[in-house]
Amino acid sequence: MADSGSGFSAAQRLVDLAEAVRAVPELPRAELVALLARHGERPGDLTSEAFTEADAAALRAAARRMGEVLGEDDEDRAARALNALFEEYGTCPRLTRHDGHPWHLHVDRGEGAGWDGWFLASGALVLAGLLTAYGRVAWGACAAEGCGRYFLGAGPGSARRYCSHTCATRARVAAHRRRKRAEGAG
């Protein structure tokens, strides 16, 4: 199971996987395989023998659990959720280099961790890094009505509430129209 390396973003992998499962809760194994491959997983690790239907089900459940953390906007609750994941799935950090990747950090419990344990431990590490680097929750679930997409909001300025400019504009326009209707009714 790959981790960080040049051109690789564990944070984006986390968001993409959690979002894919949010959008399609029973995302087929083949689509999980394609998503993991896009994020640098080796084809040999994604065969039906190495990544079984049971592994896919466990990874979908792990993605849903990480989605709960991605939807958390309170720093203290997010930190408690991440600490719980570390306690349940993490181990002492170790540096590793494999499969052509440069040295990087692993915090899962090794090969016996399974895909779900790997995803939850590495996802907790990524989000903990963002929380400490920015001093705030630097991710979220889009606040636009009917959206809810997960996003990374680690840029400068205040915390983001929307996944895109499109959702932010749509929400702003809807709020403006509601105010205008309220003014007209009053």
C-alpha positions as CSV (number, residue, x, y, z in Angstrom):
1,M,0.0,0.0,0.0
2,A,1.6,3.2,-1.2
3,D,2.0,6.4,0.9
4,S,3.5,9.7,0.2
5,G,6.0,10.5,-2.5
6,S,6.7,13.1,-5.2
7,G,3.5,14.1,-6.9
8,F,1.5,12.1,-4.5
9,S,-1.1,13.6,-2.1
10,A,-2.3,11.4,0.7
11,A,-4.8,14.2,1.6
12,Q,-6.3,14.2,-1.9
13,R,-6.5,10.4,-1.9
14,L,-8.3,10.5,1.5
15,V,-10.8,13.1,0.2
16,D,-11.3,11.4,-3.2
17,L,-12.0,8.0,-1.6
18,A,-14.3,9.3,1.1
19,E,-16.1,11.4,-1.5
20,A,-16.5,8.5,-3.9
21,V,-18.0,6.4,-1.1
22,R,-20.2,9.3,0.1
23,A,-21.6,9.6,-3.4
24,V,-22.0,5.9,-4.1
25,P,-22.1,4.1,-0.7
26,E,-21.7,0.6,-2.3
27,L,-19.0,1.7,-4.7
28,P,-18.0,-1.4,-6.7
29,R,-14.7,-3.0,-6.0
30,A,-13.6,-2.3,-9.6
31,E,-14.1,1.5,-9.1
32,L,-12.2,1.4,-5.8
33,V,-9.4,-0.4,-7.6
34,A,-9.4,2.3,-10.3
35,L,-9.4,5.1,-7.7
36,L,-6.6,3.5,-5.7
37,A,-4.5,3.0,-8.9
38,R,-5.0,6.7,-9.8
39,H,-3.4,7.4,-6.4
40,G,-0.4,5.3,-7.0
41,E,-1.3,1.9,-5.6
42,R,0.6,-0.9,-7.4
43,P,-1.4,-3.1,-9.8
44,G,-0.1,-6.2,-7.9
45,D,-1.7,-4.9,-4.7
46,L,-5.0,-4.5,-6.4
47,T,-5.6,-7.9,-7.9
48,S,-8.8,-9.7,-6.7
49,E,-6.6,-11.9,-4.5
50,A,-4.7,-9.0,-2.9
51,F,-7.7,-6.7,-2.7
52,T,-10.8,-8.9,-2.2
53,E,-14.5,-8.1,-2.1
54,A,-14.2,-8.3,1.7
55,D,-11.3,-5.8,1.6
56,A,-13.4,-3.5,-0.6
57,A,-16.3,-3.7,1.9
58,A,-13.9,-2.9,4.8
59,L,-12.4,0.0,2.9
60,R,-15.8,1.4,2.1
61,A,-16.7,1.3,5.8
62,A,-13.3,3.0,6.6
63,A,-14.1,5.7,4.0
64,R,-17.4,6.4,5.6
65,R,-15.8,6.7,9.0
66,M,-13.2,9.1,7.6
67,G,-16.1,11.0,6.0
68,E,-17.5,11.6,9.5
69,V,-14.1,13.3,10.4
70,L,-14.1,15.2,7.1
71,G,-17.6,16.5,7.9
72,E,-16.4,17.7,11.4
73,D,-15.8,21.5,11.6
74,D,-15.1,21.8,15.3
75,E,-11.3,21.6,16.1
76,D,-11.7,19.8,19.4
77,R,-14.1,17.2,18.2
78,A,-12.0,16.6,15.1
79,A,-8.9,16.2,17.3
80,R,-10.7,13.7,19.5
81,A,-11.9,11.7,16.5
82,L,-8.4,11.6,15.1
83,N,-6.9,10.6,18.4
84,A,-9.5,7.7,18.6
85,L,-8.4,6.6,15.1
86,F,-4.7,6.7,16.1
87,E,-5.5,4.7,19.2
88,E,-7.5,2.1,17.3
89,Y,-5.5,1.8,14.1
90,G,-2.1,3.5,14.6
91,T,1.3,2.4,15.8
92,C,4.6,4.0,16.3
93,P,5.5,6.0,13.2
94,R,8.1,4.4,10.9
95,L,10.0,5.6,7.8
96,T,9.7,3.3,4.8
97,R,10.7,3.4,1.2
98,H,9.1,0.9,-1.3
99,D,7.8,0.5,-4.8
100,G,9.8,3.4,-6.1
101,H,8.4,5.9,-3.6
102,P,10.9,8.1,-1.7
103,W,11.1,7.8,2.1
104,H,7.8,8.4,3.8
105,L,6.0,7.9,7.0
106,H,3.7,4.9,7.8
107,V,1.6,4.8,11.0
108,D,-0.5,1.7,10.3
109,R,0.1,-1.6,12.0
110,G,2.0,-3.1,9.0
111,E,0.9,-5.7,6.5
112,G,-1.7,-7.2,8.9
113,A,-3.5,-3.9,9.2
114,G,-5.7,-4.5,6.2
115,W,-6.8,-1.9,3.7
116,D,-9.2,-0.3,6.2
117,G,-6.6,0.0,9.0
118,W,-4.1,1.4,6.6
119,F,-6.6,3.9,5.3
120,L,-7.8,5.0,8.7
121,A,-4.3,5.3,10.2
122,S,-2.8,7.2,7.2
123,G,-5.9,9.4,6.9
124,A,-5.7,10.3,10.5
125,L,-2.1,11.2,10.1
126,V,-2.9,13.4,7.1
127,L,-5.7,15.2,8.8
128,A,-3.7,15.6,12.1
129,G,-0.9,17.2,10.0
130,L,-3.4,19.7,8.5
131,L,-4.9,20.5,11.8
132,T,-1.6,21.2,13.4
133,A,-0.1,23.0,10.4
134,Y,-3.1,25.4,10.0
135,G,-4.3,25.6,13.7
136,R,-7.8,24.8,12.5
137,V,-9.9,22.3,10.7
138,A,-8.6,22.6,7.1
139,W,-11.1,20.4,5.4
140,G,-14.9,20.1,5.3
141,A,-18.1,19.0,3.8
142,C,-19.7,21.6,1.4
143,A,-22.3,23.7,3.2
144,A,-24.3,24.3,0.0
145,E,-27.7,22.9,0.1
146,G,-27.9,19.5,-1.7
147,C,-24.1,19.2,-2.1
148,G,-22.1,17.9,0.9
149,R,-19.0,17.1,-1.2
150,Y,-15.8,16.7,0.9
151,F,-12.9,19.2,0.2
152,L,-9.5,20.3,1.5
153,G,-9.5,23.9,2.5
154,A,-5.9,24.4,3.5
155,G,-5.3,27.7,1.8
156,P,-4.7,31.0,3.5
157,G,-7.5,33.0,5.0
158,S,-10.6,31.9,6.9
159,A,-11.9,28.4,6.8
160,R,-13.8,27.4,3.6
161,R,-17.4,26.3,3.8
162,Y,-18.0,25.3,0.2
163,C,-16.3,22.8,-2.1
164,S,-16.1,25.2,-5.1
165,H,-16.8,28.7,-6.2
166,T,-19.9,27.4,-8.0
167,C,-21.4,26.1,-4.7
168,A,-20.4,29.3,-2.9
169,T,-22.0,31.5,-5.5
170,R,-25.1,29.4,-5.6
171,A,-25.5,29.6,-1.8
172,R,-24.8,33.4,-1.9
173,V,-27.5,33.9,-4.6
174,A,-30.0,31.7,-2.8
175,A,-29.4,33.7,0.5
176,H,-29.8,37.0,-1.4
177,R,-33.1,35.8,-3.0
178,R,-34.4,34.7,0.4
179,R,-33.5,38.1,1.9
180,K,-35.3,39.9,-1.0
181,R,-38.4,37.7,-0.6
182,A,-38.4,38.4,3.2
183,E,-38.1,42.1,2.6
184,G,-40.9,42.0,0.1
185,A,-43.1,40.1,2.5
186,G,-42.4,42.5,5.4
